[in-house]
Every structure is written in C-alpha cells, then in structure tokens.
C-alpha cells in the first residue's frame, strides 16, 4: 500500500488528474454496461412471460441452455479491447525480446568462433614462419 501511495505522489498533479479521468471513464463504462445488463434482463423477463403465454416454455428453456453452454465455453474471455491489445503487444514484445536474446547469443557465439579462428590462423602463420625459417636455415647450410 505504501508503494502505491509513493507512486501516486510521484505522478504529480498532471498524472493524478489523468488517473482521475481514467477512473471516471472506467466508471462511466461500468455504468453503461450495468444499464445494458438491466435492459437485457428486463427484455428476458418480457420474453419469458410472452413464451409462457404462447405455451413455448420448453423451446425457450432449450434455447437458454444452449446460450448458457455457449457462454460457459467461450473461446475468448470477455475483456475490454484495450486489455486484449495490451496482451497482444506484451506477447509481441516478449517474442521480440526472445529473438533479441537469441541474436545476441548468436553474435557472442560467432565472436567466440571468430576469435578462435583468428588465434588458429595466427598460430598457423607463426608455425609457417618458423618452418620457413628452419627451411631457409637448412637450405642455406647445404649450399656451397
């Protein structure tokens, strides 16, 4: 809780104002959703009353079970669009981060290989120079 209060203090006046506006926007969104739910419940009561009057309660019950099943096994949870976008961006960022780590590791591997090859080449050149020197020394001694 103390961390949250410290963060609020760190926001400054503009940040707290933006936070209040976001809170009010969320509250308005919640109120609209609540009102839509009340309207839907009212319409459902009217529909059920009409179905009883028309002697269609069995059909309504079957349809309600179908909808309840559909809602219970939704493919995608009901989330606001911005949360889905945030999650998508987080997943993309995570994938990019993994690719970056792989690229950095590959770069380090290639640098190690290049260093090893450079050392091998330098060693081979030294050995070649030593052999040439020995050859010249031996070849030079054998000449009259």
Phi, psi and omega in degrees: 000321180296323178297319179297317179295321177297319178295319178297319178295323181289338182297325184084178183296316182294320180294317178294323178296316178297322178295320177296318179296317178298319178297318178293321178296318178296318180297318178296318178298317178297317180298318178297316179296320179295319179294318177298321179295319178297318179296316180297318178296320178296315178297324178294319177299316179297319180296318179295320178298315179297318180297321177297318181294326182270000180064043181243024185299324180297316180295319179295319179299316178296318179295322178295319177298320179298316179293319178298319179296316180300317180291326181290332184240048178292144178291318184238129180295149179287109178225151176300152184301324184290328177292322177296317180295319178298316179296317178298315180295322178297318179294318178297318179297319178297318178297317178296321179297318179296317178297321178297315178299318178297318180294320178295316178297318178297321178296317178296318178300314181295323178294319177296318179296317180296319178297317180298316179294322178296317178296319178298317180295317179296319178297316180296320179295318178298314179297320179295317178297319179296317180295320177297319180296317178297318180298315179297320180295315179291318181292323180290327179289327183281352180274142177283000000 
